[in-house]
């Protein structure tokens, strides 16, 4: 897939760098870049404080992002306008990215920074890719304590866009001298599991209320069967004693530990932590 | 072991279980052997023996399920909405402690460890005892059959029937 990042919409292949190019004509680099994500492109445009409209074609359709003075100020897709549209577009992982001469909107519809938009998408993506959505203690905590490795992993999930750049200079409202000094990179997205990583749990298993394996990472069918049975037994024991609402279980064995808890959708999540993993925070959340 | 000895052991264990109630939030406890017997209890009479046997046998089975997968249970915490059951292996039996959700867990763990040590010997002795033999109830008496009338004098009878 070819993407024109910034440049004219013309499809001519004229060599504009050749001697004799008329002054004022669109000049700039044409580049084919591999390994560029849409997030990178958005950040590039914002860092350059471009004022331009970009047509993004992705797996979800087409959409337009409007950049002005280092921010995404408007977005539109076939289904959404404003921030929802921006989030929809930023959620695409494959596609093209090319300038557009679409008219400028009458009013600004996005007031959230592009960093925050990307952060939201990264969190959604990370949560979707998690086998386990650990119970959270509070929203305030989700932004802290994120291990850098996980941040990088979340960003790495983005599939790369291929980029072809052409006539970049003509598409900018400011020239190079107006560019602000390089800005620090936006904060990397915080993963949902802010104080746990999959490395702490070599075995993660998600079972439906009927005991079917929904997700399995490192577990076995025997473990799933055992935990489904254990879940039933705990329910029964609770019923006999008049205890309602099984929520979680922790077992310490002579070798190893096991945790299980009921997710908000009724699934049972089974975890086998590493011996050295500190589970106190998770215990607190699960009431164990 | 005589019945009196078993009773004495159980009484001693009951006394040990009672000490668990020093920890605020502990509602009671009982000890269940692998064969499902409740050999000691210190819990409200609201929970009769049959209920404890039913609940305890499920918890014992849970331990067996883990063991079948190669995991020997030492300690377990089962959390319900407002309560939790703390399980501790004592020999082959399970010490089951019923506690409120807000119980002080470090205190509970410590108390359970101490009680587990204290009752370990008695539990081992009781485990060695064969389960009480349950004598099956006597079969119901057969419905009374119609009694043969006494044969009139001079009548010969063979197997209850008049014969000529």
Interface residues (C-beta under 8 A of the other chain):
Chain A: X222 X223 X226 X229 X230 X233 X234 X236 X237 X238 X240 X241 X243 X244 X245 X246 X247 X248 X249 X250 X251 X252 X253 X254 X255 X256 X258 X286 X287 X288
Chain B: X47 X51 X54 X55 X56 X58 X59 X61 X62 X65 X66 X68 X69 X71 X72 X73 X74 X75 X76 X77 X78 X79 X80 X81 X82 X83 X84 X85 X98 X101 X105
